[in-house]
Amino acid sequence: MVDEHLNNSLNAMMDAIADPSIWPDALQALAQALGARGAVIIPKALHFPKPSQQAPLGLITSTEVVEPTQRYAIEGWYCHDYRSGFWPGWKAGDVILEQDISSAETRRHHPFYQDFLSKFDLLWWAGLILGAEGHLYAFALQRDSHLGPYEERDRQRLGSIRKHLEATLSLAGRLVRRQAGGHLDLLDTLGHPALLVDWRGQIVQFNTRAKALIDDAFQLLGGRLVARHGPSDVQLQKLITASTEFAPFATLDVHSPIAVKREGRRPLIVESIPLRGACCDLFLGAATLLLLTDLEARPEPSASVLGRLFGLTAAEARLAARLAAGHSLAETAEAFGISRHTARNQLKAIAAKTGVRRQSELASLMVRLVHSP
């Protein structure tokens, strides 16, 4: 049976799905209902390549253990975490108590306990391994010396809430992925090829425009984006590594864009924008957004929009849009099945209505319209 206090705390965790800002408080309430000082939810896939000087941003941490979690990252204690060596053997549904993995002798002498955990009086630990949407998470609870070690009854109590927490993580993951897909679709509509990359450098999602460019200049190897042009790929991998390495504790720096060369054509420009936030990092696994720009592409503005803005006829609007996309007047006349004389007359009418004097000015105006918000 789940008692009323614990049940209310589990409901608050569900509320956090709709309002991610309350995750830390909801997790703290749940930790206290379980007789703990604090709690952290950690994805099993999380890795820590090197010490960071930044505060942790990719984990859900309850309010009372924020500082220890920060020091764990900043001081590189994940490299000396005695418990982490047991991760590979754990599976969904396992409940592990501190006494299961460490002896009194270990806790007296191991640096992780004596030099780190003792500073915060957090020697006692329990973990519930959760499975959600194909991923494993550790719901880690921390106790101080006043609360004392976890007991067998605590193991049973933790096991009783497994399904509740797995349902919460599953719903949160689905919502975050749906929101991410919506953002990518919006970028697609605005003409921006975009990809989401996780902290391992693997592609999480990409939109339709990005897929066309992936097929053109890249290949996917082991889930990673690889440029077909060797020297460009060296720069691409450096960019991805710099923007995703140690993602849950990284800064929000936007890294300098790179050029991916293509034979006989202008290069593609790749920019990275790091993504931060507990829900994004934890449930989606995305660490950065890659934006691709095709320097060969000349976006074509909507003919109907041009017609409404400048009072162009349907034929004039189609011609203006085609010219803005980089086609010559002769190519456009041939494509539309009209004479060059007719095309020139339409161009004169367009110039009069838009206030431009040359075809180059018209193209510049159309491009600005395409990129205007």
N, C-alpha and C positions, 0 to 999 in steps of 0.2 A: 504493500500500500504506500502511496505517496501522500505525505501529510500536507495540510493546508498551506503552511508557509512555503514548503518546497514547491507545491503545485502553483502557487502564485508567482514564484520566481521563474518557473518554467514557462508560464504564460507571458511573463515580461520578456523572456528571450524571443518568443514568437512575435511580440510587438516590435522588437528591434529589427525584424526583417523589413518592416515598412518604414522604420525610422532608424537608419544605421547609427545616428549620432548617440543613441542611448545604449549601444552595445556594451561599453565599459561599465555603466551603472547596472545594467541588467545582469551582466556576468558577475559583478560584485555581489549583488543580491543573491544570486544562485550559490556563489561560493560560501556566503555566510549561512545560508539555509542548510548547507552541507557541512557546517562546522569548520570552515576553512578561513584563512586570512585573506586569500585571494586566489585567482585562477587565470589561466591563459589557454587559449585554443590555438594549437600549432598544427599546420599541415605536415604530414610525413614527408612530402616532396621538398619541403624547405631545406635549402642548404646554405652554408655560411662560408663562402670562399676565403674571406680575409677579414680582419677586424675593421670596424667602421667607426667613424667619429660622429655618427649621427644617431638620433633617437629612433627606436623601432617604430615603424609605421605600418607594417604589413601583417601584424598579428592582432588578434582581439585580446586585449589585456584588461583585466579588471582594475578599478581605480586604485586599489591598495597595493598593487605590486608593479606599478609602472616603473618606479625607480630601479628595483632589482632587475627588471627586464631590460631596461636601458643599459645598466652596467654590464649585464650579461653580453650585450652586443659590443658596447664601446671598449670594454676591457678584454674582449676575445675569449670569454669563458666558455663559449660553445666549443672551443678547441680542446677544452679540458673537462667537459661535462661527462662525468662517470656514467650517468644514466643513458646517454645517447648511444652507447655501445650496445644496448639491449634492444634498440628500436627494430632492427631487422626481424627479430623473432616474434614481434607482437602482431596480433591480428584483431579485426573488428570484434568487439565484445569482451576483449581481455580487460580485466581490472587489476592493476599492479599497485602494490603498496611498497613503500620505501624499503621495508624489511625483506621484501622478496628479492631485491637486487643488491642491497648493500648490507654489510655486516657492521657491527659496532666498531670493529677494528678499522674498517674502511672509513667510516664516518669520523673517526678520531684522527686519522692520519692523511687521508686523501686531500690534496689542495682544493679541490672543488668544494668540499664541505667545510674545511677549516679556514680557507683564505677568502672564500666568496660567500657561501650560504650562511656561515656563522655571523658575518657582518650584518646580515638582515634578520638573523634569528629565524631562518626558514629551512631547517634541516629535514623537516618531515614533509613527505610528498606522496601523492597518490595520482594515478593516471587511469582514465577510462578511454579505451581506443574505440573510435567511432568510424563507421563506414558510411559515406554519403556520396551518391552520384559517381561511384567508381574510385573515390579518393579516400585515404585514411587520414584521420585527425586524432590528435591527443588532447583530451580535455584534462589539463593538468591542474591539480589543486595543491596549494601550499599551506602548511601549518607551522606555527612557531612553537617554542618550547612550552609556552603556557597552555596551548591547545593539546600538545602532545602527539604521539604517533597515531596513525590510523590503525583501526582494528578490523577484525573479520566482519563485524556488523556494518562497518563503513563500506567494505567491499560489496556486501549485498545491497546496500542502499544505492551505491553508485551504479551497480548493475541494473537496478530497477528503473533508472531514468534513461537508460541507453536509447530506447526507441524514441522517447520524447526529443532528445538532443539530435539524433540522426534525422528525424523529420524536420527539425528546425534548420539544420545545415543543408539538407536537400532543398527545401523551399527557398532558402536564401541564395543558394547556388543557382537555381533555376532563374530566379528573379534577376540576379546580377548578369547572367549570360544573356537573358532576353534584353536587358537594358543595353548591354554592350553591342548586341546585334543591331538594336535600333540606332545607336550612335553611328555604327559603321554604315548602316543604310542611309542615314542622313548625309554623311560625308560622301557617299556614293551619289546621292541626288545632287549634291553641290559640286560634283565633278572631281572629288578628291579620292584617289586610290589610297586605301589605308589597311594596315594589318595590326593585329595585337600580338605581342610577343611575351612569353612568360620569362621568369627569372633564370630558366635554363637556356634561353635563347631559342626556344621552339615556338612555332606559330600556333596561336590559339584560335584565331578567327581572322578572316579577311573579307573585304567586300568584292563586288563583281568587277569593279574597275581595277582593283589590285590583281585579281586573278588573271586578267588579260595581260598585265605587265609581267606577272610572275612567269607565265608561259613564254613571254617574249625574251626577257633578259636574265631570268633566274631559273633555278631549279630547287625543288625541295628534297633535301637529303636528310633522312632521319628526323624529319619534322622541322629542320632548320632551313632558313632562307640562304641560298648560296648563289652568288653572282657567277654567270658563265664566263665573264672576263676575269682571269686570274688576279691581276694586280688590283682590280676594283674590289674583288672579293676580300682581299686582305684588309682593305679599308672598311668594308661593310662589316666584317666580323669584329673589328676593333670598335666600331660604332655600337654594334649590338651589345658587345661585352661591357662597354663603358656605361651604357644606359640601363643595363639589366643586372649587372653584377651586384650582388648583395642587395637586391631590390627592396626587401622589406625595411631596410635601414638606410636607404639612399636619399640623396637630396633631390630637389625638383629641377635641377639644371637641365636646360635644353642643350643638347650637344650639337656641335657644328655639323652641318650637312655635308654629305659626300656625293661625288659623282660616280655613277656606274656606267662605264663606257660600253657602247654598242658599235659593232662594225658598220661603217658607212652611214651612221646616223648620230644625231645629237645624243648626249648621255641622259640617263635618268638621274634625278636628284632624290636622295633619300635623307629624310630628316627624322629625328627621334624626339618624342615628347614623353618623358617618364610619367607613369600613372601611379598615384598614391591614394591610399585609403584602405582601411581594414577590409571592407567587403570586396573591393576590387582585387586586392592582392591575395586574400585568403580563399575566396570562393571561386573567382574566375582564374586566378593564377597569372593574370596579366601584369607585366612589369612596365611595358612601354608601348607607345603607339608609334608605328612607323608610317610616315606620310611619303608617298611617292609622287614625283612630278615628272611628267614626260615632256621634255623640251621640244619634241617633234609635234606635240599635239597643239592644235589651235582650237579651243573650245568654240562651238558654234552657238551663238545666242538664239533664243527662241524667235522664230519669225513672227509668231502671233504677238509676242511681247513688243517687238520692234514696231509692228504695225500700230499697236495701241499707243506707244510712247510718242511716235513721230508722225502719226497719221499716214503711214505708208499703205499703199494698196497691197493686196496679197502677193502679187508678182514682185513688187518692189521689195517687200519684206523678205521674201525668199532669196532674192538676189543679194540683199545686204547681208543676210546671215551667211550665205555661201562665201561671199568675199571676206567676211570677218574670219572665216575658218581657214583662210590662207589660199583659196583658189583664185586663179586669175580670171579676168573678165571673159577671155576666150574659152577657158575650161568651163566656166559657169554657163555661158551661152550654149555650148555644146551639150552640157548635161541637161539643161532645161529644154533643149530643142528649139531655141530661138536664134534669130540672126544676131550678129555682133552689133548691127545698127540698132536693133531693138534693145539689146542689153545696154548699149551706151546711152540711149534715151532714158532708160529706167534709172541708170546711174546718175544722170543729170538731175532727174526728179528727186532722187534720194538725197543728193548733195544739197539741193535747194531746201528740202524739208528738214534736214539735220543741221544745216549751217556749216558744212565742211566744204573745202574747195578741191581737195585731191583725194584719190582713192586711198592713199596711205593714211590720211587723216581719218577717213571713214573706218578703216581697219582698226586704228588706234582707239577710236570711240567705241567700236563694238566690243573690243577686248576689255575695255574698262567696264562696260556694262556687264559682261560675263563675270568679272571678278568682284563686282560691287556687292555689298552685303544685302 
